[in-house]
């Protein structure tokens, strides 16, 4: 739209800006980590159903029952193999109910139940290794190390390389959000995002990026094959990093013109300081 070079529409004061995760889901500006502050970056245009594709604007996405992170609903063909896909841990030993006493204050009860299951050493914290063992894509591949480390860093308020139950509860909502978006943009219900679907997703999020950029992401983050496609873990990684870098650019582009003049050191500093 005119005056918004990244395709982002303006929002009224006090409203959740398009392209922004709710503060309850996103670490920026809150207690956990130093991610993008609420309010979104350039190119956060509203997708069908609400900001960033939310089915219920202003509320948390409602994950399908069955899996700890909103795995595919029973009886649906979404993703292969069902049902415990899209961030659900592999079968056994997970799936035990929450211990007596219930969830701590301000912690989602379902997230608390899964925290107890994922915390395999019963330390009271989730490490990168434990998180990686708990999360799988629709093709049963585990989440990659980069995405797991990125998410731990986002919600690790102590910078100790691990998250407590409160950080895990926030992370759980974060994964739910991206899982729902992933399913929305996976239009052929294949369990992965193709080049065409990625280009459409970025466009609907409001980013004005070329097909060549989408092809670059596919080449970088998708396994090589005749028809490369992106799994959930890489989708989360790509979209989160894109938000972070966009917000960093926005701080420099005060005139909202879509271009800035930077020294090499400013560019390197801006990028390095925002890497999660």
Long-range contacts (C-beta under 8 A, 24 or more apart in sequence): 3-256, 4-42, 4-256, 5-42, 5-208, 5-256, 5-257, 5-258, 6-41, 6-42, 6-43, 6-206, 6-207, 6-208, 6-246, 6-258, 7-42, 7-43, 7-45, 7-203, 7-206, 7-207, 7-208, 8-40, 8-42, 8-43, 8-44, 8-45, 8-206, 9-45, 9-46, 9-206, 16-51, 16-57, 16-58, 17-44, 17-51, 18-44, 18-45, 18-46, 18-51, 18-52, 18-206, 19-43, 19-44, 19-45, 19-46, 19-51, 19-52, 19-205, 19-206, 19-243, 20-44, 20-51, 20-52, 21-52, 21-174, 21-177, 22-58, 22-59, 22-60, 24-60, 24-170, 24-173, 25-60, 25-170, 25-173, 25-174, 25-176, 25-177, 26-174, 27-154, 27-155, 27-170, 27-174, 30-170, 31-157, 31-166, 31-170, 32-154, 32-155, 32-156, 32-157, 32-163, 32-166, 32-167, 32-170, 33-153, 33-154, 33-155, 33-156, 33-157, 33-276, 35-154, 35-240, 35-243, 35-244, 35-276, 36-243, 36-244, 36-246, 36-247, 37-247, 40-243, 40-247, 41-243, 41-244, 41-246, 41-247, 41-249, 41-250, 42-206, 42-207, 42-246, 42-249, 42-250, 42-253, 42-258, 43-202, 43-205, 43-206, 43-207, 43-208, 43-209, 43-246, 44-205, 44-206, 44-243, 45-204, 45-205, 45-206, 46-206, 47-181, 47-184, 47-204, 47-205, 48-204, 49-184, 52-177, 52-181, 52-205, 53-180, 53-181, 53-184, 53-185, 53-204, 54-177, 54-180, 55-180, 60-173, 60-176, 60-177, 61-176, 61-177, 61-179, 61-180, 63-176, 63-179, 63-180, 68-94, 68-110, 68-111, 68-113, 68-114, 68-117, 68-134, 68-172, 69-114, 69-135, 69-172, 69-175, 69-176, 69-179, 70-175, 70-176, 70-179, 70-180, 72-138, 77-189, 78-183, 78-186, 78-189, 78-191, 79-138, 79-186, 79-189, 79-190, 79-191, 80-138, 80-139, 80-190, 80-191, 81-138, 81-140, 84-136, 85-136, 85-137, 85-138, 85-140, 85-191, 86-137, 86-138, 86-179, 86-182, 86-183, 86-232, 87-135, 87-136, 87-143, 87-175, 87-179, 87-232, 88-135, 88-136, 89-114, 89-117, 89-118, 89-133, 89-134, 89-135, 89-136, 90-136, 90-140, 93-117, 94-118, 94-134, 103-165, 104-165, 104-166, 106-166, 106-169, 107-165, 107-166, 107-169, 108-169, 108-172, 108-173, 110-172, 111-165, 111-168, 111-169, 111-172, 111-173, 112-165, 112-169, 114-168, 114-172, 115-165, 115-168, 115-169, 118-168, 123-162, 124-164, 124-165, 125-160, 125-162, 125-163, 125-164, 126-152, 126-162, 126-163, 126-164, 126-167, 126-168, 127-152, 127-161, 127-162, 128-152, 128-161, 128-162, 135-175, 135-233, 137-191, 137-231, 137-232, 137-233, 138-191, 138-192, 138-231, 138-232, 139-191, 139-192, 139-231, 141-231, 143-232, 143-233, 144-233, 144-234, 144-237, 146-237, 147-233, 147-234, 147-236, 147-237, 148-233, 150-237, 150-240, 150-241, 150-276, 151-175, 151-236, 153-276, 154-240, 154-276, 175-236, 178-232, 178-235, 178-236, 178-239, 178-240, 179-232, 181-239, 182-232, 182-235, 182-236, 190-229, 192-229, 192-230, 192-231, 193-229, 193-230, 193-231, 193-235, 194-227, 194-228, 194-229, 194-230, 195-228, 195-229, 198-230, 202-242, 205-239, 207-242, 207-246, 240-276, 241-275, 241-276, 244-274, 244-275, 244-276, 245-271, 245-274, 247-274, 248-273, 248-274
